[in-house]
């Protein structure tokens, strides 16, 4: 399921009558609502969760607390919510790694498809492949030349094992025949900090967080991981233009424990979609280069299954295995 199909689905959903707020139990929410973000602060998932959380708090009449709980490639944070009381007060904001872990992690402490309920997709950010100016790299051809001359000495950072940045880096190695060392972090924030410091060579990352650094000359964009030139960065050539057809992005969506009542899931879905359509979120997404992905829980469930299949194929082809 590509971005175009998701956006078309979002437009169709927006035309439907909104779900009645009275569907949820009258007593819900009876206390603050918690949204766990299984990454460190500073990434797009954290930004979207907090931005949408402000609007949700207004609609629900209770505080919405965003809690960062990184670790184990997002497994720790997801597992905490999967095992939470399913009373509609605990949610987790996941990203691509949630679906990749189904194949990548041998013994997940939760069942991806049975222990959590899809609530709502929220946003998607395109990826850019970037490097520090001191590397001297300007294009993919430069990266190939340097990597071939110094095999095993160049590195690529990621948000963590199994994240989209990790899998895209592995596909880059596979398609270009490069020997790059993977350096996983507990989120995009610390990974980006080390890229800016020149501690790692290259990194796939979310354009919203990289844009300012690229425009300021603190990072060099080697290419956008998009099918066509991005509307958010039209001057930057795609990786495909340079002979490496890799499409990479970061999406985020909300999940609840499996036993969460249907009425709560439907109410939360409706409120998330209202939040995505609010002026504050719409403006922030536009400025940040984030595409809105509103839709139904059922559509999110279909999307999760398609992402599991996609990343499973990548992991097997690249023979990706966790270091521990």
N, C-alpha and C positions, 0 to 999 in steps of 0.2 A: 504494500500500500504506500504510494508515493505521496509527496507533499501536496501535489496538485489535487489528488483524490481527497486528501484530508481537508483541504481548504474548500473544495466543492461541497463536501459533507457538512462542513461548518456553516456554509452559506445556507444550505438547505435546512439545517436545524434551526437557524436563526429565524426562518420564516414560519416555524411551527408555533402554536400557542404555548405560552409558558406553563410549566407545571404549577399546580396550585400549592401555595405555601402551606395550606392546611393539611396536606398529605402526611407530613411528619407528625409524630406524637406531640401532643400539646405541651408536654413537659420537656421536650427537646429543643435546644440544648439546655440542660439544667445546671451546667457549670462551664468553665472555660474549655474551648476546643483546642486540642493539641495537634499540630502538624509537624511530624518529624521529617527533617531533611537529612538524608544519610551521607551528606558531604560536609566539608568545612565551610564556613561562611565565605562569601566572595564570588561564588559561581552563579551561573544563570539560574539553575534550579532554586538556589537559595533566594535570589532576587525575585523570581516569579512567585515563589511561595509567600514571601513577605508582602509583596505588592498585592496579590490576590487576597491574602489574609486580612489586610486592612479593610477591604471592601466586604469580606465575609463577616467581620466583626460588626460592621454597621447593620448588615441585614439580619444577623442571627441574634443580636442583642446580648452577646457574650464575648469576652476577650478571645482572640485567636492567638495562641502562643506557638511561635515557630521555634522548634528545638533542633539544633544541629547535633547529629549523632553519627559521625563518620566511623569508618573502620571496616576491614575485611571486604573491600570492594563493594560497599553499601550493605552487605549482608547483616551487619549488626543492627543498623537502624531499621531495616525492613523487618527483621525478625522480632524486634521489640514491639512493633505495631501488630504484626501477625499474631502475637501472643497476648495482646492487650484485651481487656474486656470489650466485647463488641457492642458497646452501648451508644455508639455514635459520637464519642468524644475524642477518639484517637484516629488519626489518619497519617499516611506517609506519602511524601511527594517524591516519586521515583523518576529515573531517567533511563536511558538506553541500557545501562548495566543491569537493571532489573531483569530484562529479557535475556541478556547475554549469559547471566549467571546460571540460567537453567541448564546450559550446556557446559559452561566453563567450570563451575564448582561441583565437585563430585558428590559431596554430601551436604546439600543445603539443609538448614535446620527447619525449613518451612517448605510447603508445596506451593510452587509459584502460581499454579492455576486453581488450587483448592483452598488455600489458607487466607487468600486476600481477594477482595472484591474491587473491580474497577469502578471508579466513581466518575472521573472526568479527565480528559486530556486538557492541557492548558496552553503550552506554547512550544515553539520550535526555533532553534537558532542554527544558522549555517556555520560550518567550520572553515577556518583558514589554516593553512600550514605556514608557520612563521619561524623565524630564526633571529638570533641576536646580530646586530650589524657587525660586530667584531669577527663573526664567522667568515665574512667575506662572500657569503652565498647570496645570489640574486635570483637564481632560477633552479628548477629541478635538475637541469643539466649540470649546474655547478655542484649540486648535492651529490649527484652520481659520480662525478669526477673525483671529488674529495673523499667520498666514502670508499671508492675503489682503490684510491691511493693509500688510505689509512683504515683498512678493514678492522672492525671491532673496536674502534676508538671513538666514533661518533655516537651520540645518544639521542633518544627521543623520549620526551616526557609525556605522561598521561595523567588523567584525573584519578587513576587507580586501575588495578587489574580488572579486566572485563568491561571497562568503560568504552564509549565510542571512540575516544581519543586513542586508547590502547589498540583496539581492533583495527582502526584506520592506519595506525603506525605499522602494525604487522602486515597489513595488505600493501602498504607502500614498500616495505622490505621485500615482500613476495613478488610484486609486479616489477620492481626495479632491480631485483637481485642484489640487495644491499645487506651488509652486515652492520646493523645498528643495535645498540644496547638499550633495552627498555628500562626506563626509570619511573616507576609508579609513585604517585603521591595520594594523599587523602583528600582529594578535591582539586578543582582547577586553581583556586587561589594560591596555594603554596607552589604548585607546578609553574604557574605563570611568574611568580616571584623569582624562581630560580632561572627561568628562561630570560627574564629581564636582567638577571645578574650574570648571565653567560655561563651558568653552571651546566646547562644542557644545550644540545645543538639545535634541535628542532622540536616542534610540538604542534599537534592539531588542537585547535581551541575554538571557543565560541566567538564569533565575530564581534558581538556587542562588547565583550571585555577586551578584545584585542584592538579594536578600531582606533581608540585614542592613542595607544602606544605606537601603532603603525603610522598614523598621521603625524605624530610627534617625532618620528624617526628613531624611536627607541627599539622598534622591532622592524624586521623586513618581512613582508608577505611574499612567500614563494608561490602561492596560488590558492584559489578558493576551491574547496571540495564540493563543487556544485556542478550540475549537468550543463547549465548555461551560466553566463556571467551574472553575478548577483545584482539585484536591483539596489542592494545596500552598499555594494563595492564594485561598481561597473568598470573601474579602471584596472582592477586586478585580474589577470588572466586566470582561467580555471586550470586545475591540474590536468583535465582532459585535453585542453589545448596543447599541453606540453607532453602528451603521450601517455599519461597515467590516469585511467578512468576510475577515480575514486570519488564517491559521493558520501559525505559524512555530515552529520548534524547532531545536535543535542535536543531531544524532546523531553518534556516533563509532564507528569500526570499524577492524579490523586488516587490513592487506594485506601480501602478500609479493611478491618478484620472481616473474615468470611461471614461471621454471624451477625453482622450489622443489619438492622431491620431494613427492608426494602424502602419503606417510606422515608427513612433517614437518608439513604443513598440517593433517592430521587430528589429529595429536597436539597441536599448538598450539591448534586449535579446542577440543578436549576440555579442555585445561588452562585456557583462557580461560573456558569455561563453568563449570568447577569453581570458578575464582576468583570469578566473578560470584555464585555460590551460597554463598561462604564468609561466615561471620559478620561479619568485618571489612568486607568490601565491601558486604554487604547493609545493615549498619547505617549506613555512610557514605552510601550511595545514598539511604536513607530520610531521613536527616537533611538531605541536600543537595537533596532533591527531584528525584532522577535515577531514571528508569525503567530497569530492567535489560532488555536485549534479547538474551538468549542464543539460540543457534540454530546451524544448520549452515552450512558455507561456501556450499552451493547456495542456501540461503535469502538469504544476504547478497548473492550474485550477482544474484538476482532483484530484490532491493531496490535495488541499484545501478542496474540498468537502468530501473526505475520512476522513480527519482529523476532520472536523466538526462532522461527524457521530461518530467517535471514541471517541472524548472528550465529546460529548453530552451523550453518553452511560455511561461514567465514572462518569460524574457529577450527572446524575440521580440516578445511583446505590449507590453512596456515599452520596446522598442528600446534595451536596455541595451548600451552599448559601453564598452570600457576606454578610460581617458583616454590611454593610451600604447600 
